[in-house]
Amino acid sequence: MFKKKDGYSSGNSLIGATTIEWEDQFKQNNVMWKVPRNIRMNDNIVVREDETAVFYRDGKALAYIDKPGRYALTSLNAPVVGEIVKFLSGVQQQAEVYYLQRRIMDAKFGSKEPYAFRDKDFGIVMLRLYGEMRYRISDPSLFINQFVGTFSAETSTDVENRIRDQIVMVIYNVLGKMKDQGVSVLDLPANLINIEEAVLANSKQSFDQYGIEINKISGLNISMPDEVQKAIDARSSMQVLGVNYLQFQAGKAMVDAANNPSGTAGVGAGIGVGIGAGAGMAYPMASNIAQGMNQQPPKEDETKVCPKCGSKVPKDAKFCPNCGFDFTSLDTIKCPYCGATIPKNSKFCPNCGKPLILKCPKCGSEIPPGAKFCPNCGWKVE
């Protein structure tokens, strides 16, 4: 069907045939190029090392050429469109050539519509995402049949739009699985690398059918609406300050009023807070504000020192607010065998070496230290 010819040339022949090649200036960001006219008899096709030329006629790919060289159509058995065929059959055959890039392509993607992420704390949060990817055509046959034959994609833009939409769907699928596993919207920024790796692992199943291989996902960014981001920031501030929502809002209103150079505006802001809360909430809120604003630091005998970071914390605190140290790990008990003072969570006494947590030989339940009978089956401890 095709005859390879040595050398490269361009220009028209006596019978109207031309030499066709994909010029470098149009190849940089395009994964596919369709020759903008039908193929005539004796047209020459130039194929380079990083290209695959596909001859396509009447909805079917007839030949794939991936060896560098110059090729010419030499017989009417080839996909030739000419006046002779049209005169004899009355049918205008569609014989076309598509050029495909074989090198790795870089592209950006982003969500056209927000993704509804149902969060246990914030309800439904509308997320938007964008990032970068690297891909290549791994199977020209599947690629040309899917994108040209099935999706009627005739330009590189058509192809890339389809790939972008598909990669966004894969990301949505990964986010859905993470949501089912209990991942909160607050955890997403810390899991971006894990999401990228999961998308790359799941892309094979989604893109193999198109003859596409995704090589890399990078620069993924998942953004939340401004109001949700503000709520997250406010929640973080409340946790750090140790106040509730009313105290936080009241304190914020007072700060805004203090920063306002107009005295009447500050009074109005304070009045607005009371009116907005309603008469029934005025006194409780005032009490909370007073408690939050007039809270005195704990006395020396009401504090204890964290053994990990040295911070002074309330005496009844179970965890250090500065480093998170667990104070319950310092609780002690008496060994029922030798009477030594030992850490509460010890499994063996460091003084006498006897086990503090016994296993019932009859039912396998744990028997607390000093117990004479198994609390589950009543077995007598020897």
Residue pairs with C-beta under 8 A, 6 or more apart in sequence:
1 62
1 63
1 73
1 74
1 75
1 77
1 78
2 63
2 65
2 71
2 72
2 73
2 74
2 78
3 71
3 72
3 74
4 67
4 69
4 70
4 71
5 44
5 69
5 70
5 71
5 72
6 69
6 70
7 70
8 19
8 21
8 46
8 70
9 19
9 44
9 70
10 18
10 19
10 21
11 18
11 19
12 18
13 42
15 41
15 42
16 40
17 40
17 41
17 42
17 43
17 44
17 72
18 40
18 43
18 44
19 43
19 44
19 45
19 46
19 70
20 35
20 43
20 44
20 45
20 46
20 97
21 45
21 46
21 48
22 33
22 46
22 48
22 51
22 99
26 33
27 33
27 101
29 105
29 156
30 101
30 156
31 100
31 101
31 105
31 137
31 156
31 159
31 160
32 98
32 99
32 100
32 101
32 147
32 153
32 155
32 156
32 159
33 98
33 99
33 156
34 96
34 97
34 98
34 99
34 154
34 155
35 96
35 97
35 98
35 99
38 81
38 93
38 94
38 95
38 96
39 55
39 73
39 79
39 80
39 81
39 95
39 96
39 97
40 73
40 80
40 81
40 82
41 73
41 76
41 78
41 80
41 82
42 72
42 73
42 74
43 72
43 73
44 70
44 71
44 72
45 53
45 65
45 70
45 71
45 72
45 97
46 69
46 70
46 71
47 53
47 65
47 66
47 67
47 68
47 69
47 70
47 71
48 68
49 68
50 101
50 102
50 103
51 66
51 68
51 99
51 100
51 101
51 102
52 64
52 65
52 66
52 99
52 100
52 102
52 137
52 140
53 64
53 65
53 66
53 71
53 97
53 98
53 99
53 100
54 61
54 63
54 64
54 65
54 97
54 98
54 99
54 100
54 140
54 144
55 61
55 62
55 63
55 65
55 78
55 79
55 95
55 96
55 97
56 62
56 79
56 95
56 96
56 97
56 98
56 144
56 148
57 79
57 93
57 94
57 95
57 96
58 93
58 94
59 149
60 149
61 141
61 144
61 145
61 148
61 149
62 79
64 140
64 141
65 71
66 102
66 140
73 79
73 80
76 84
76 85
79 93
79 95
80 93
80 95
81 92
81 93
81 94
81 95
85 91
85 93
86 92
86 93
98 144
98 148
100 137
100 140
100 143
100 144
101 136
101 137
102 136
102 137
103 136
104 134
104 135
104 136
104 215
105 134
105 135
105 136
106 132
106 133
106 134
107 132
107 133
107 134
107 135
107 160
107 163
107 164
108 130
108 131
108 132
108 133
108 164
109 130
109 131
109 132
109 133
109 163
109 164
109 167
109 168
110 128
110 129
110 130
110 131
110 164
110 168
111 127
111 128
111 129
111 130
111 168
112 165
112 168
114 126
114 127
114 128
115 126
115 127
115 128
115 129
115 172
115 175
116 124
116 125
116 126
116 127
117 124
117 125
117 126
117 127
117 175
117 179
117 185
118 124
118 125
118 179
119 125
119 179
119 184
119 185
120 182
120 184
121 184
121 185
121 186
122 185
122 228
122 231
122 232
125 185
125 224
125 225
125 228
126 224
126 225
127 175
127 185
127 188
127 222
127 223
127 224
128 222
128 223
129 168
129 171
129 220
129 221
129 222
129 223
130 220
130 221
131 196
131 217
131 218
131 219
131 220
131 221
132 217
132 218
132 219
133 167
133 214
133 216
133 217
133 218
134 214
134 215
134 216
134 218
135 163
135 207
135 212
135 213
135 214
135 215
136 212
136 213
136 215
137 143
137 211
137 212
137 213
138 208
138 211
138 212
138 213
139 211
140 211
141 211
142 208
142 209
142 210
142 211
143 210
143 211
143 212
144 211
146 209
146 210
146 211
147 153
147 158
147 159
147 162
147 210
148 154
151 158
151 162
152 158
153 159
153 162
162 210
163 207
163 210
163 212
166 206
166 207
166 210
167 199
167 203
167 214
167 217
169 206
170 199
170 202
170 203
170 206
171 195
171 199
171 220
173 202
174 195
174 198
174 199
174 202
175 188
175 195
177 198
178 188
178 191
178 195
183 191
185 224
185 228
186 232
188 195
188 222
189 222
192 220
192 221
192 222
195 220
195 222
196 217
196 218
196 220
199 217
199 220
200 214
200 216
200 217
203 214
203 217
204 213
204 214
207 213
207 214
224 232
234 248
237 248
238 244
238 245
238 248
241 248
242 321
243 251
243 292
244 288
246 277
246 285
246 288
246 289
247 288
247 289
247 291
247 292
249 273
250 273
250 285
250 288
250 289
250 292
251 289
251 292
251 293
253 269
253 270
253 272
253 273
254 270
254 293
256 269
257 265
257 266
257 267
257 269
257 270
258 266
260 266
260 269
273 285
274 282
274 285
274 286
277 285
298 312
298 314
298 315
302 314
302 315
303 312
303 313
303 314
303 315
304 312
304 313
304 314
304 315
304 317
304 327
305 311
305 312
305 313
306 312
306 313
306 320
306 322
306 323
306 325
306 327
307 325
307 330
308 320
308 323
308 325
309 320
309 322
309 323
309 325
311 320
311 321
311 322
311 323
313 320
313 321
313 322
317 327
318 326
318 327
318 328
319 325
319 326
319 327
320 327
328 344
329 343
329 344
329 345
330 343
331 343
331 344
331 345
332 341
332 342
332 343
332 344
333 341
333 342
333 343
333 344
333 346
333 369
334 340
334 341
334 342
335 341
335 342
335 349
335 351
335 352
335 354
335 356
335 369
336 356
336 369
336 370
337 349
337 352
337 354
338 349
338 351
338 352
338 354
340 349
340 350
340 351
340 352
342 349
342 350
342 351
342 356
346 356
347 355
347 356
347 357
348 354
348 355
348 356
349 356
356 369
357 366
357 367
357 368
357 369
358 366
358 367
358 381
359 365
359 366
359 367
360 366
360 367
360 374
360 376
360 377
360 379
361 379
362 374
362 377
362 379
363 374
363 376
363 377
363 379
365 374
365 375
365 376
365 377
367 374
367 375
367 381
368 375
371 381
372 380
372 381
373 379
373 380
373 381
374 380
374 381
